[in-house]
């Protein structure tokens, strides 16, 4: 992904060759993810209705709050009128959410309102679901290396998620070479290089050092990178006890696999298509392919979409900007990684929305053809050829109005 961040259910460093580690935090704290409350609950006499809650922490890691042994689970196991364990206290309104605090640390819970997708978002999702039905079997072979004591949920979900994604993409990209993938622990730079050595790949020095010195065990580093002998390599560095929710794990794995597809179709990790498409489409497909087509995919997609846009603080990035300023930022997000990625992350947030628009209006197949044709040609010329307008016209007349309305 080239994300570098703290994400859904726990801080995460999403891969990004262009940024240093950071944490995505709102004024409510670090966004940990969504807790699904399946029934009406009462904690210390306070009612928590059935529904989905966004969880934020401050001063404490996400995995101390979430999970079977987390603080929240402990609170929910108590009888309705039992007091909170000392020194915990309930706070009725902490930056727009209910909260719990103890000695300067705590967490906040915010009930998520039901999300009504726009007609454009719904149409884009339908295009993806239609492609799923028409997808053919993939011939992809994964060579997965798993470090001792690796994160169990990633070990469980990575092989199946990649194969599901490979099948979805097989009409466009079905490589004959093996895909080396690895699940590692913070500090495992040397181990990763050992696993990838047989494929003539080693981590770039800056990434090697970043993983080697990964002292924050809540941070995660995920990436796909070019490799001449196998097209791509894929790796996920995450602590053993870093608790995550399955939907987040699948969307993250899917995001990184989109970069594998981009490398295969365009011949490069970066530069052949605008950065906002590289990263924004990975966010879009990560959400759309994680939303189950057999269930209520619109609800699931809407929740994932909202969560990612909040993580990347898109509203903050847009706040106070004129349309002229936004046009300038979208232009910069094509190649300026400080705008596309950290610290602004406009390519991730706004890029996912622009991907959504293009797929809704032109379909998944034409969108991917844009990538393919941009392998040997200027992506701007191919954009005009396939979508019928100059990129600036798209920004001004289509993207900016939609982003401002729907973000």
C-alpha positions as CSV (number, residue, x, y, z in Angstrom):
1,X,0.0,0.0,0.0
2,X,2.3,2.6,0.6
3,X,0.6,3.6,3.6
4,X,2.4,4.5,6.6
5,X,0.0,4.9,9.4
6,X,-2.0,3.7,12.3
7,X,-5.1,2.0,11.0
8,X,-8.3,0.3,11.7
9,X,-8.1,-1.7,14.9
10,X,-4.5,-0.7,15.6
11,X,-1.9,1.7,14.6
12,X,-0.4,0.6,11.4
13,X,2.3,1.6,9.1
14,X,0.9,1.2,5.7
15,X,3.6,1.0,3.1
16,X,4.9,4.0,1.5
17,X,8.2,4.5,0.0
18,X,7.7,8.1,0.3
19,X,7.0,8.7,3.9
20,X,8.2,8.1,7.4
21,X,6.1,6.5,10.0
22,X,3.3,8.4,11.5
23,X,0.1,7.8,13.3
24,X,-3.4,8.7,12.0
25,X,-5.1,10.4,14.8
26,X,-8.2,12.6,15.0
27,X,-9.0,15.1,17.7
28,X,-10.7,12.1,19.5
29,X,-7.5,10.1,19.6
30,X,-5.9,7.3,17.5
31,X,-8.5,5.5,15.4
32,X,-8.5,1.8,16.3
33,X,-11.4,0.5,14.3
34,X,-15.0,-0.6,14.5
35,X,-16.5,-2.6,17.4
36,X,-19.7,-4.4,16.5
37,X,-22.1,-4.4,19.5
38,X,-24.6,-7.2,18.6
39,X,-27.0,-6.3,21.4
40,X,-28.0,-3.5,23.7
41,X,-25.5,-3.2,26.5
42,X,-25.2,-1.4,29.8
43,X,-21.9,-0.4,31.4
44,X,-21.9,1.1,34.9
45,X,-25.5,2.1,34.4
46,X,-24.8,3.7,31.0
47,X,-26.7,2.4,28.0
48,X,-24.9,1.5,24.8
49,X,-27.4,0.6,22.1
50,X,-26.9,-2.2,19.6
51,X,-24.8,-1.0,16.7
52,X,-21.3,-0.3,15.4
53,X,-19.0,1.9,17.4
54,X,-15.8,3.7,16.3
55,X,-13.1,3.2,18.9
56,X,-10.4,5.8,19.6
57,X,-7.6,5.6,22.1
58,X,-5.2,8.1,23.7
59,X,-2.2,7.2,25.8
60,X,-2.7,3.5,25.4
61,X,-2.4,0.9,22.5
62,X,-5.5,-0.3,20.7
63,X,-4.9,-3.9,21.6
64,X,-5.3,-3.0,25.3
65,X,-8.8,-1.9,24.5
66,X,-10.0,-4.3,21.9
67,X,-9.9,-8.1,21.8
68,X,-11.2,-10.8,24.1
69,X,-8.9,-9.6,27.0
70,X,-9.2,-5.9,26.3
71,X,-10.6,-3.3,28.6
72,X,-13.8,-2.9,26.7
73,X,-14.6,-6.6,26.8
74,X,-13.9,-6.5,30.6
75,X,-16.4,-3.7,31.0
76,X,-19.1,-5.5,29.0
77,X,-18.8,-8.6,31.1
78,X,-19.8,-6.8,34.2
79,X,-23.3,-6.6,35.5
80,X,-25.3,-3.6,34.3
81,X,-25.0,-1.5,37.5
82,X,-21.5,-2.6,38.6
83,X,-19.1,0.3,39.0
84,X,-16.2,0.5,36.7
85,X,-12.9,-1.1,37.9
86,X,-10.7,1.5,39.7
87,X,-9.3,3.9,38.6
88,X,-11.5,3.9,35.5
89,X,-14.1,6.7,35.1
90,X,-16.9,7.3,32.6
91,X,-17.0,10.6,30.6
92,X,-20.3,11.4,29.0
93,X,-18.9,13.7,26.2
94,X,-15.3,13.7,25.2
95,X,-14.8,15.5,21.8
96,X,-18.2,14.2,20.5
97,X,-18.0,10.7,21.9
98,X,-18.5,8.8,25.1
99,X,-15.3,7.9,26.8
100,X,-13.5,6.1,29.6
101,X,-10.4,7.3,31.3
102,X,-7.9,6.2,33.9
103,X,-4.8,8.1,35.1
104,X,-4.3,10.1,32.0
105,X,-5.1,7.4,29.4
106,X,-8.3,6.1,28.0
107,X,-10.5,5.4,25.0
108,X,-13.6,6.8,23.3
109,X,-16.5,5.1,21.7
110,X,-18.7,6.7,19.1
111,X,-21.9,5.1,17.6
112,X,-21.7,5.1,13.8
113,X,-24.7,6.3,12.1
114,X,-26.1,4.2,9.2
115,X,-24.3,5.2,6.0
116,X,-26.3,6.0,2.9
117,X,-24.1,5.5,-0.2
118,X,-24.4,7.9,-3.1
119,X,-25.7,6.7,-6.4
120,X,-22.1,7.0,-7.8
121,X,-20.6,4.9,-5.0
122,X,-23.3,2.3,-5.4
123,X,-22.8,2.1,-9.1
124,X,-19.0,1.7,-8.7
125,X,-19.5,-1.2,-6.2
126,X,-21.9,-2.9,-8.6
127,X,-19.3,-2.8,-11.3
128,X,-16.9,-4.6,-9.0
129,X,-19.4,-7.2,-7.9
130,X,-20.3,-7.9,-11.6
131,X,-16.6,-8.5,-12.3
132,X,-16.5,-11.0,-9.4
133,X,-19.2,-13.0,-11.1
134,X,-17.2,-13.1,-14.4
135,X,-13.8,-13.8,-12.8
136,X,-12.0,-16.9,-13.9
137,X,-9.7,-19.2,-12.0
138,X,-6.2,-17.8,-11.3
139,X,-3.0,-19.7,-11.8
140,X,-1.1,-17.6,-9.3
141,X,1.2,-19.4,-7.0
142,X,2.3,-17.9,-3.7
143,X,5.5,-18.7,-1.8
144,X,4.6,-17.6,1.7
145,X,7.3,-17.3,4.4
146,X,6.0,-17.0,7.9
147,X,8.2,-15.9,10.8
148,X,7.9,-17.7,14.1
149,X,5.2,-16.3,16.3
150,X,3.7,-14.3,13.5
151,X,0.3,-12.6,13.9
152,X,-2.2,-15.4,13.7
153,X,-5.0,-13.5,11.9
154,X,-2.6,-12.4,9.1
155,X,-1.3,-16.0,8.8
156,X,-4.9,-17.2,8.5
157,X,-6.3,-14.6,6.1
158,X,-3.4,-13.7,3.8
159,X,-3.3,-16.8,1.5
160,X,-7.1,-17.0,1.0
161,X,-7.4,-13.2,0.5
162,X,-4.6,-13.1,-2.1
163,X,-6.1,-16.0,-4.0
164,X,-9.6,-14.4,-4.0
165,X,-8.0,-11.2,-5.3
166,X,-5.9,-13.0,-7.9
167,X,-9.1,-14.6,-9.3
168,X,-10.8,-11.2,-9.5
169,X,-7.8,-9.8,-11.4
170,X,-7.1,-12.9,-13.5
171,X,-8.8,-11.6,-16.7
172,X,-6.2,-8.8,-16.8
173,X,-3.1,-10.2,-15.0
174,X,-2.4,-13.9,-14.3
175,X,1.4,-14.2,-13.9
176,X,3.3,-17.4,-14.6
177,X,5.9,-16.6,-11.9
178,X,5.6,-17.2,-8.2
179,X,4.7,-14.4,-5.9
180,X,7.0,-14.3,-2.9
181,X,5.2,-13.1,0.2
182,X,6.2,-12.9,3.9
183,X,4.7,-12.2,7.3
184,X,7.3,-10.9,9.7
185,X,7.8,-9.3,13.1
186,X,9.1,-5.9,13.9
187,X,12.9,-6.0,13.6
188,X,12.9,-8.8,11.1
189,X,14.9,-7.1,8.3
190,X,17.6,-9.7,8.1
191,X,15.0,-12.6,8.2
192,X,13.1,-10.9,5.3
193,X,16.2,-10.6,3.2
194,X,17.0,-14.2,3.8
195,X,13.6,-15.3,2.6
196,X,13.7,-13.1,-0.5
197,X,17.3,-13.9,-1.4
198,X,16.4,-16.9,-3.5
199,X,14.4,-14.5,-5.6
200,X,17.3,-12.0,-6.0
201,X,15.5,-9.4,-3.9
202,X,16.6,-7.4,-0.8
203,X,14.9,-4.6,1.0
204,X,15.9,-1.1,0.1
205,X,18.3,0.3,2.7
206,X,15.8,2.8,4.0
207,X,13.1,0.1,4.5
208,X,15.6,-2.3,6.0
209,X,16.5,0.3,8.6
210,X,12.9,1.2,9.2
211,X,11.9,-2.4,10.0
212,X,15.1,-3.1,11.9
213,X,14.5,-0.1,14.2
214,X,10.7,-0.7,14.5
215,X,10.5,0.0,18.2
216,X,6.8,0.8,18.3
217,X,5.2,-2.6,18.4
218,X,1.8,-1.1,17.5
219,X,3.2,0.1,14.2
220,X,2.8,-2.1,11.1
221,X,4.8,-1.9,7.8
222,X,3.2,-3.4,4.7
223,X,4.3,-3.1,1.1
224,X,4.6,-4.5,-2.4
225,X,7.7,-3.8,-4.3
226,X,9.1,-4.4,-7.8
227,X,11.4,-7.4,-8.4
228,X,12.7,-8.3,-11.9
229,X,12.7,-12.0,-11.4
230,X,9.2,-12.3,-9.9
231,X,7.6,-9.0,-10.9
232,X,6.7,-8.3,-7.3
233,X,7.4,-9.2,-3.7
234,X,4.9,-8.6,-0.8
235,X,5.5,-8.3,2.9
236,X,3.6,-7.6,6.1
237,X,5.4,-6.7,9.3
238,X,3.2,-6.7,12.3
239,X,3.6,-7.7,16.0
240,X,2.2,-11.1,17.2
241,X,-0.2,-9.5,19.7
242,X,-1.3,-6.6,17.5
243,X,-5.1,-7.2,17.5
244,X,-7.0,-6.5,14.3
245,X,-10.4,-7.0,12.9
246,X,-10.8,-9.5,10.0
247,X,-12.4,-6.9,7.6
248,X,-9.5,-4.5,8.2
249,X,-6.9,-7.2,7.7
250,X,-8.5,-8.3,4.4
251,X,-8.8,-4.7,3.1
252,X,-5.2,-4.1,3.9
253,X,-4.0,-7.3,2.2
254,X,-6.2,-6.4,-0.8
255,X,-4.7,-2.9,-0.9
256,X,-1.2,-4.3,-1.1
257,X,-2.2,-6.8,-3.7
258,X,-3.5,-4.0,-5.9
259,X,0.0,-2.7,-6.0
260,X,1.2,-6.2,-7.3
261,X,-1.4,-5.8,-10.1
262,X,-0.3,-2.3,-10.9
263,X,3.4,-3.4,-11.1
264,X,2.3,-6.3,-13.4
265,X,0.2,-4.1,-15.7
266,X,2.2,-0.9,-15.8
267,X,5.7,-2.3,-15.3
268,X,6.5,-0.1,-12.4
269,X,5.6,0.6,-8.8
270,X,5.3,4.3,-9.4
271,X,5.4,6.9,-12.2
272,X,3.4,5.2,-15.0
273,X,0.0,6.4,-13.5
274,X,-0.6,9.3,-11.2
275,X,0.2,8.7,-7.5
276,X,-3.5,9.4,-6.6
277,X,-4.5,6.5,-8.8
278,X,-1.7,4.2,-7.5
279,X,-2.8,4.7,-3.9
280,X,-6.4,5.8,-4.2
281,X,-7.4,2.8,-6.3
282,X,-5.7,0.5,-3.8
283,X,-7.9,2.0,-1.1
284,X,-11.0,1.7,-3.3
285,X,-10.4,-1.9,-4.3
286,X,-9.4,-2.8,-0.8
287,X,-12.8,-1.6,0.4
288,X,-14.9,-2.9,-2.5
289,X,-13.4,-6.4,-2.6
290,X,-13.6,-6.8,1.2
291,X,-17.3,-6.0,1.2
292,X,-19.0,-9.4,0.8
293,X,-21.0,-9.7,-2.4
294,X,-23.1,-12.4,-0.7
295,X,-24.1,-10.2,2.2
296,X,-25.0,-6.5,2.4
297,X,-22.0,-5.3,0.5
298,X,-23.3,-1.7,0.3
299,X,-23.3,-1.4,4.1
300,X,-19.9,-3.1,4.5
301,X,-18.4,-0.9,1.7
302,X,-19.9,2.2,3.3
303,X,-18.4,1.4,6.7
304,X,-14.9,0.7,5.3
305,X,-15.0,3.7,3.0
306,X,-16.0,6.0,5.8
307,X,-13.3,4.6,8.1
308,X,-10.5,5.1,5.6
309,X,-11.6,8.6,4.7
310,X,-11.5,9.4,8.4
311,X,-8.1,7.8,8.8
312,X,-6.7,9.9,6.1
313,X,-8.3,13.1,7.5
314,X,-9.8,14.0,4.1
315,X,-12.1,16.6,5.6
316,X,-9.2,18.3,7.3
317,X,-7.2,18.3,4.1
318,X,-10.1,19.9,2.3
319,X,-11.1,22.3,5.0
320,X,-10.9,26.0,4.1
321,X,-9.6,25.3,0.6
322,X,-11.0,27.1,-2.4
323,X,-11.8,25.2,-5.6
324,X,-8.7,26.8,-7.2
325,X,-6.6,25.6,-4.3
326,X,-8.1,22.1,-4.5
327,X,-7.3,22.0,-8.2
328,X,-3.7,22.8,-7.5
329,X,-3.6,20.1,-4.8
330,X,-5.1,17.4,-7.1
331,X,-2.5,18.3,-9.7
332,X,0.3,18.0,-7.1
333,X,-1.1,14.6,-6.0
334,X,-0.1,13.2,-9.3
335,X,3.6,13.2,-8.4
336,X,4.3,15.1,-5.2
337,X,4.4,12.4,-2.6
338,X,4.1,14.9,0.3
339,X,0.6,15.7,-1.1
340,X,-0.3,12.3,-2.4
341,X,1.1,10.5,0.7
342,X,2.4,11.7,4.0
343,X,1.7,14.2,5.5
344,X,-1.4,15.2,3.5
345,X,-2.5,11.7,2.2
346,X,-4.7,13.4,-0.5
347,X,-3.8,10.6,-3.0
348,X,-5.3,8.0,-0.7
349,X,-8.5,9.8,0.3
350,X,-9.4,11.9,-2.7
351,X,-7.8,9.3,-4.9
352,X,-10.1,6.6,-3.7
353,X,-13.1,8.9,-4.5
354,X,-11.8,9.8,-7.9
355,X,-11.4,6.0,-8.6
356,X,-14.9,5.5,-7.5
357,X,-16.2,8.1,-9.9
358,X,-14.3,6.7,-12.9
359,X,-15.4,3.1,-12.2
360,X,-19.0,4.2,-11.7
361,X,-19.1,6.2,-15.0
362,X,-16.9,4.0,-17.2
363,X,-16.7,0.6,-15.5
364,X,-13.9,-1.5,-13.9
365,X,-12.6,-2.9,-17.3
366,X,-12.1,0.6,-18.9
367,X,-10.5,1.8,-15.7
368,X,-7.9,-1.0,-15.8
369,X,-7.3,-0.5,-19.5
370,X,-6.1,3.0,-18.6
371,X,-3.4,1.4,-16.5
372,X,-2.5,-1.0,-19.2
373,X,-2.3,1.6,-21.9
374,X,-0.2,3.9,-19.7
375,X,2.6,1.3,-19.5
376,X,4.1,2.6,-22.8
377,X,2.2,5.9,-23.2
378,X,1.6,9.1,-21.3
379,X,-1.2,8.5,-18.8
380,X,-2.7,11.9,-19.5
381,X,-3.2,11.1,-23.2
382,X,-4.6,7.7,-22.4
383,X,-7.0,9.4,-19.9
384,X,-8.4,11.6,-22.6
385,X,-8.6,8.6,-25.1
386,X,-10.5,6.4,-22.6
387,X,-12.5,8.8,-20.5
388,X,-13.2,11.6,-23.1
389,X,-11.9,14.6,-21.2
390,X,-8.6,16.3,-20.2
391,X,-7.5,15.5,-16.7
392,X,-7.9,19.2,-15.6
393,X,-11.5,19.1,-16.9
394,X,-12.1,16.0,-14.9
395,X,-10.7,17.6,-11.8
396,X,-12.7,20.8,-12.2
397,X,-16.1,19.6,-13.4
398,X,-16.4,16.1,-11.9
399,X,-13.9,15.3,-9.2
400,X,-13.9,18.5,-7.1
401,X,-17.7,18.9,-6.9
402,X,-18.1,15.2,-6.0
403,X,-15.3,15.2,-3.4
404,X,-16.7,18.3,-1.7
405,X,-20.2,16.8,-1.6
406,X,-19.4,13.3,-0.6
407,X,-16.2,13.3,1.4
